[in-house]
Amino acid sequence: MNAPLPESIRRALETVSLDDKYSLENGRAFMSGVQALVRLPMLQRKRDAFAGLNTAGFISGYRGSPLGTYDQALWQAKKHLAAQNIVFQPGVNEELGATAIWGTQQLDLYPQTKKFDGVFGIWYGKGPGVDRCSDVFKHANMAGTAKHGGVIAIAGDDHIAKSSTAAHQSDHIFKACGLPVFFPSSVQDILDMGLHAFALSRFAGVWSGMKTIQEIVESASSVFVDPNRVDIVMPEDFQMPPAACTSAGPMRRSNKKRG
């Protein structure tokens, strides 16, 4: 029991930091599900940079259990987010947060003034907030997402009404609004599925929904944080339909393949 530790383990123990969950470039880091939601946009920004894109991120929403500590975690990670051109601005309410995210996908309407190739967005809220935002989700979906943008709407669901007046789930509302739904079953899934959700949002031109529950976001584990861990294969045999008008008027979908 007194045998010396292997050199690799000894070095790891000597250099480990509480900031590893946000600053570690690759390998494993210990984090909670909420902290994984903070790390997710950083991973997306890193992947874009590897692809030669200069993107930024924008996060907005309205607090509510089980995502009640998400805004606190975002504020605590402010310096790490700022280093990746990611801005967090909580909404006055759910709808204003969602419409602010919607606005990030209109960057290509003003090519002469844009500073980034695209801005990806994350909206978050409790299940009842998803109900409130259904009109915004539908119209934002009809307007489409930017080629190098993409949006994930994260819902905090409370199936047993632990901190809510009534039990609720958001997958049915998401589907009714035309959002494909991702349901991570672990902290690692939040990162892996989140990257797929952004890729799907960009390719299909719709917002992606992510359903989270207390058992996942309030748990913690050691996860892989390598930006290239996920291998996303884009469809090569699907021809996008011709451009068509949307509810946003001047916004039109491209009939070219999007990657």
C-alpha positions, 0 to 999 in steps of 0.5 A: 500500500506504500508503493510509489505512484506511477509517474504519469499519475503523480504528475497528474495529481500535482498539476490538477486544478479546479479550472481544468473543467474549463481550461484543459485542452484534452484528456479528462476533467471532473465536472457536473452536468451544469458545468458541462453545459458551460464547457459545451460552447467552448468546445464548439468554438474550438472545433470551429477554430480548427475548421478555420472559422472565426465564430462567437457564442451567445447564451441567454435564458431564464433560471429555473430548477434543475438549471437554476445554477447554470447562470451562476456557473456561467458567471464563474466561468466568465474569463474562460468564456470571454477568451472564446468570444462567448457572451452570457446575458441572462434574459428578463424573461424566457421570451426575451432570452429566446428572441435575443438568441434568434437575433444571433442567427440574422448575422448574415443579413448584414454582411458589411458589418459582421465581425464573425463568420457566425454566432452559435446560441444557447437558450435555457429555461425550465419546462414551463418556460419552454411552454411560454416560448413556443411561439418564439421557437416556431418563428425562429425555426421558420426563419432558420439558422445561420450556416455557421451559427446554430442554436440549442434550446436547453430545457430543465425538466422536472418529472416529479415536481420536486421544485415545480407546482406541477410535473412537466416534460418538454420533449412534446413541446419541442417536437410540436415546434419542429425542434429535434430533441436530444436527451443526454443520459450522462455528463459525457452525453451533454458534451457529445450530444451537444456538439451533434445538436449544433451540427444538426442545427446548422445543417438542417437550419432549425433549432435543436432541443436538449432535454435535461433532468435533475439526475443528470445535470446535478450529477458529476463525473470524469469526462473527456474534453477533447474537442475532436472526440466527436466525429460528426459525419455530414450527409453527402447525398442529400440535396437541399430544397430550393430557397424559399421565403420565410417568416423573417422576410429577407432571410432565405435558405440556401439550396447549397449543401451546408456543412 
